[in-house]
């Protein structure tokens, strides 16, 4: 038997007018009552209690429903001591003899009592008609309760009542029909038989009740387990103890000891413990219903997962478009700022260009005057300057005549002019310009000379 680790257990008592729901939390190897609620028949059960979601994968939840005892058949049998699986197999072989309904039309389970005598165990075989189980499950499904197990509270009540003496114990369930009771026959500390009693209305109730008890006693005498008049006990609450006690005393003509039954909360706790211990052993819930509930749970998880993924995707798309909108807005703002700055930059470039032109004009004006001054100061006395050309604001071209015996003075003039400085800076680039040339005209006593220089400022502007 596979042991399952449960997180919580819900026990539902489905009454006709109201439903009682208990929730137990798994603590210390057992179950402790967490909360309880009474739900009217016209209201839905609390979804957060009974509904299973993805957290159930990690925190297992057990939903148990009490089957109404009115249409349940109970049989007591003695079988050799064995494991739960072997015991169920042995009962299945004897099921046709024990069941009052054809085996193909029933749902059944077996409950073993804790007392074992001479390697014999006492079993209570629970048999319910299949259509009764299906109708009950359909009612629970309509209320949003998908049961994992169907249990019978009478089984827990039988174990909860201490058996201090042999006899007949009449159990009247507050949740069942008020005119029906279950009689448990105990001898030698062993449960021998379970039979149903019906309390008819009217004046004939006592004779008919006496007849039912007499027939059950005769059956016990024939089987050999009833050898003396039994002691009578009535297990009933205050609401149902009155009519049953008076009728039972009159029918058996003997004292009747009234025993208060355990509370419904105590029975629910016992049911939770018993259902949790059952593990994966089959119960009254048909296997196809369990498979269908499990498949619905898996499908619901898939659908919710897909919806969650879709919601996350849509949220991501919304966030993406929101961020894209912010980025586009920022881009447009930057582009507008660039446009505004480009206009200012263009205007600044135009102003700079104009300033450079004016500055260059101003410099060229002074450069031409400086060149003229230097030529005037350095030109030898015998040399004649025929041309001074200041071209492109950077090139100074000189030519003239000089007597043949004074050519050396003009060469020195070109060298001095190339090294001349103005305001502490070289006026001309010593490496640029045309070299000094001379040409003597045939039959003439003079030499024609020429050379050119480039202003030093032209290179600075380029840099």
Buried (B, 14 or more C-beta within 10 A) or exposed (E): EEEEEBEBBBBBBBBEEEBBBBBBBBEEEEBEBBEBEEBEEEEEBBEEBBBBBEEBEEEBBBBBBBBBBEBBBBBBBEBEEBEBEEBBEBBEEBBEEBBEBEEEEBBBBBBBBEEEEEEEBBBBBBBBBBEBBEEBBEEBBEBEBBBBBBBBBBBBBBBBBEBEEBBBBBBBBBBBBEBBBBBBBBBEEBBBBBBBBEBBEEEEBBEBBBEBBEEBBEBBEEEEBBEEEBBBBBBBBEEBBEBBBEBBBBBBEEEBBBBEBBEBBBBBBBBBBBBBEBEEBBBBBBEEBBEEBEEEBEEBBEEEEEEEEEEEEEEEEEEEEEEEEEEEEEEEEEEEEEEEEEEEEEEEEEEEEEEEEEEBEEBBEEBBEBBEEBBEEBBBEBBBBEEBEBEEBBBBBBBBBBBEEBBEBBBEBBBEBBEBEBEEEBBBBEEBBEEBEBEEEEEEEBBBBBBBBBBBBBEEEEE
